[in-house]
Structure formats: structure tokens, C-alpha cells
Amino acid sequence: MQYQNQQITVIGLGKTGLSCVDFLLAKQANVRVIDTRKHPAGADKLPKNVPLHTGSLNQQWLLDSDLIVISPGLALKTPEIQTAIQAGVDVVGDIELFCREAVAPIIAITGSNGKSTVTTLVTEMAKAAGIKVAMGGNIGIPALSLLEKGYDLYVLELSSFQLETTDSLQAISATVLNVTEDHMNRYVDLEDYRQAKLKIYAGAKTAVINAEDPLTLTEGLQNQLSFAEKNADYWLKTENGKSYLMAKDQMVLPCEEMKLVGRHNYMNALASIALAQAAGVDMEGIRRALREFAGLDHRFQLAHFAHGVRWINDSKATNVGSTVAALTGLNVEGKLHLLLGGDGKGADFSELQSLINQPHIYCYCFGQDGAQLSQLSAQSHLFETMEQAIQYLRPTLQAGDIVLLSPACASLDQFSCFEARGDEFTRLAKLS
């Protein structure tokens, strides 16, 4: 009972914060909660005997703590947190608490893009193989809620924010899928962000690296597997115009048998196979999941098809790298109408310039960073909202065209979340 009678402060409510409170109360800790919001979600579910401070960080509570459990949404560099750290207070996140307790092996997944798809696909592979598996972390259920349920395997999606405060993770297989500029409003530079991601490999039995992205590789990895289109352990074989997922010399599946489409999803599939195999998932389960998994909402999802026009919802493309992945290898018969905009989080958009400056691509920019994005292409139009952009482009559509929402930005300037933005795009698409 390492937390018994300790004074522990949980920062941040919501589902994850409440899971931390429940876990620590069961360990007989003395728990207090801080939330910087005046009226935090979940306050009504907090046990009445747990003190709650709202609207600011209570520095005295932090200094009086034996342990601080911090929400991933709050940076370690926050002055009040730094003051507590300098005073000798240990600061961890919920994933660290989970890793200290978990008995079953953990598959750990991070990356700027694709991590939710890979986490879900790996989980489906384990399920199809008959393994009692739980999925959580940055996706779905808070990790602490999965403990003591008799699971034989955990599959965790982990953000860079969560990894910053995690030191006890020893994954059976772990990956950094890719590293592209994101959250530059929180990190000093790309290397600072990358180092947070690379923490996932510490103690991992097998590291799965992206051979096409040198930023996913680090020195000192003992046992590693690679995935890439070619020259990798897990690769794509092309023969007679058809593509096949390969595990070294073994053919896993023809790509045409998958419901997932697009090169970026083939890379996601290869990473998933590598992670699952390294954790002992059998090939029969892997193949069954690859055939059945249809992808996640708001991730390069066909939202509507009418009059020969495809409307694709890629609202989860909240950074430049994700939009680059969507545009790379996209086959368009007619014109591509690309919706860009939102909160760019301090990112450099210049990587998009060469991709979108093509005769068949028209850009419709909106939101907080819409004006900046509209400068990237001569064929750009600027609007205040996504709805205005769609109203403008709709009359120009012809059979063979694609309307793609892949905004390269977060949604919070105009929407409650990326899901709400994707739902609004789908609603507007269906008016055609």
C-alpha cells in the first residue's frame, strides 16, 4: 500500500481525473483535487469527502503534497508545477500509476498520426486471436479503470503529454509511428516533442520503428523491428498491379482484402502486425482483424457519396503531418476541394505548399489560421467558417471530384472537438 496515508493532489477532473481519485481512495490515500476551470466537468461525481479547489492552481496544496498526479492537459513547465518539483514533490500522470500496478503485458503506441487507428486495430487482432484484451489510455477508457479486471493484455494509446510523466512503462512491444510537428505551443521545438515520444521505448522488449521516418529511431534499442514500404521487416510487396502486406518473407494479406484503404493505412496495418506478432498474437487473429476492421470515425472516412462526388471526413487531421499523409497517394479523377483551417497550434504549414500547388487542387481556408493557410496556394479561397466554404464550393462540384476535410489544425477555435467538426462536415455533405 505505497500510497496509504499519503497526501496526494490530483490536478484535473473529467474521466481520467476521477479514475485517479477512485484508484487512490482505494489505496487509502488522502486525496485533494485541483482544477483550473471554475466549473469543471465531473465535479458532481467527486466523493463529498474529497476537497476540491477550482479556478487556479493552489500552490500551498501542491507544496504540501507527497505526490502530484497531473492531467496530461497541463504542462510540467507550468510555474506552479515547477515550484513543487523543485521542492522535491514527485509529479506523475495516470499512466505511471497504471504501469506500477499492471501485471499483464502492455503494447504501447504513440505517434503524431495514426495512433488511434493502430491501437484499435491491434486490439481487434488480439480479440480475434481469443485474447482477453483491454484498450485505453489516450483513447476510450482511462487506463486505471482497466486494472483488476482479469485482462491478459493491455493496448495503450499514449500521447507525448502522457509519456512526459511516465517512467515505469516496460512494454512487450512499443512504437513511435511517426514524428511530425505538433503541439508547438507546448514544446520548445520539434526535438523537444520527439524526446517526449521516444520515452515509450524505455524498457520495451521490442521496439517497432518506422524505417521511413528517422525521427522514430533512437540509439540503444536492443530488439527492434521495422515497417516501411520497402527495405523493412514488415513491408508492402507489389506484384502484377496488386499490393500485399508482408511479414519478412511471409505474405500476410492482399491489401484488396482490407476495408482500410490508402497508403497511410497500409503503413498502419504493417505497424499493427509487427506490434501484435511481437506480443504473441497469432497470425490467424491478425488476418481476421485486418479483413474486418473498417477504420475509425473522422479518419479519412467516406462521409457521403452523391452525383459522383466523394466527401471524405478526415477531421482528426489536427496537424500538418496528418494532412500530408491524407494527400500522399490520393487518387482523384477530377478536382480535389481541400478544406483547411482551425487552430494550427503554432505549426509551420510550409510542408503543405508543394503538395497543394497542383492544377487540380483547390483550397478553402477558414478559422483562426485560415488566412495563413490561404497564402500557401494561388488557388485558395478564404472564409470565416467551414460552412461558408462548403456553400461556396458546392455549386462547382462535378462527378469525379473529391471534397476532403483534412484541416491540418485543431478544431477548438470554432468547435468543441474534432468529432463535432467532422459531424458538421458530414451534415453539410449530405445536403448535396
C-alpha positions, 0 to 999 in steps of 0.5 A: 500500500505505497500510497496509504496515508499519503497526501496526494493532489490530483490536478484535473477532473473529467474521466481520467481525473476521477479514475485517479481519485477512485484508484487512490481512495482505494489505496487509502490515500488522502486525496485533494483535487485541483482544477483550473476551470471554475466549473469543471466537468465531473465535479458532481461525481467527486466523493463529498469527502474529497476537497476540491479547489477550482479556478487556479492552481493552489500552490500551498496544496501542491507544496504540501503534497507527497505526490502530484498526479497531473492531467496530461492537459497541463504542462510540467513547465507550468510555474506552479508545477515547477515550484513543487518539483523543485521542492522535491514533490514527485509529479506523475500522470495516470499512466505511471500509476497504471504501469506500477500496478499492471501485471499483464503485458502492455503494447504501447503506441504513440505517434503524431498520426495514426495512433488511434487507428493502430491501437484499435486495430491491434486490439481487434487482432488480439480479440480475434486471436481469443485474447482477453484484451483491454484498450485505453489510455489516450483513447476510450477508457482511462487506463486505471479503470482497466486494472483488476479486471482479469485482462491478459493484455493491455493496448495503450494509446499514449500521447507525448503529454502522457509519456512526459510523466511516465517512467515505469512503462516496460512494454512487450512491444512499443512504437513511435509511428511517426514524428511530425510537428505538433503541439508547438505551443507546448514544446520548445521545438520539434526535438523537444516533442520527439524526446517526449515520444521516444520515452515509450521505448524505455524498457520495451522488449521490442521496439517497432520503428518506422524505417521511413521516418528517422525521427522514430529511431533512437540509439540503444534499442536492443530488439527492434523491428521495422515497417516501411514500404520497402527495405523493412521487416514488415513491408508492402510487396507489389506484384502484377498491379496488386499490393500485399502486406508482408511479414519478412518473407511471409505474405500476410494479406492482399491489401484488396482484402482490407476495408482500410484503404490508402497508403497511410493505412497500409503503413498502419496495418504493417505497424499493427502486425509487427506490434501484435506478432511481437506480443504473441498474437497469432497470425490467424487473429491478425488476418481476421482483424485486418479483413474486418476492421473498417477504420475509425470515425473522422479518419479519412472516412467516406462521409457521403457519396452523391452525383459522383462526388466523394466527401471524405471526413478526415477531421482528426487531421489536427496537424500538418503531418496528418494532412500530408499523409491524407494527400500522399497517394490520393487518387482523384479523377477530377478536382480535389476541394481541400478544406483547411483551417482551425487552430494550427497550434503554432505549426509551420504549414510550409510542408503543405505548399508543394503538395497543394500547388497542383492544377487540380487542387483547390483550397478553402481556408477558414478559422483562426489560421485560415488566412495563413493557410490561404497564402500557401496556394494561388488557388485558395479561397478564404472564409470565416467558417467551414460552412461558408466554404462548403456553400461556396464550393458546392455549386462547382462540384462535378462527378469525379471530384473529391471534397476532403476535410483534412484541416491540418489544425485543431478544431477548438477555435470554432468547435468543441472537438474534432468529432463535432467538426467532422459531424458538421462536415458530414451534415453539410455533405449530405445536403448535396 
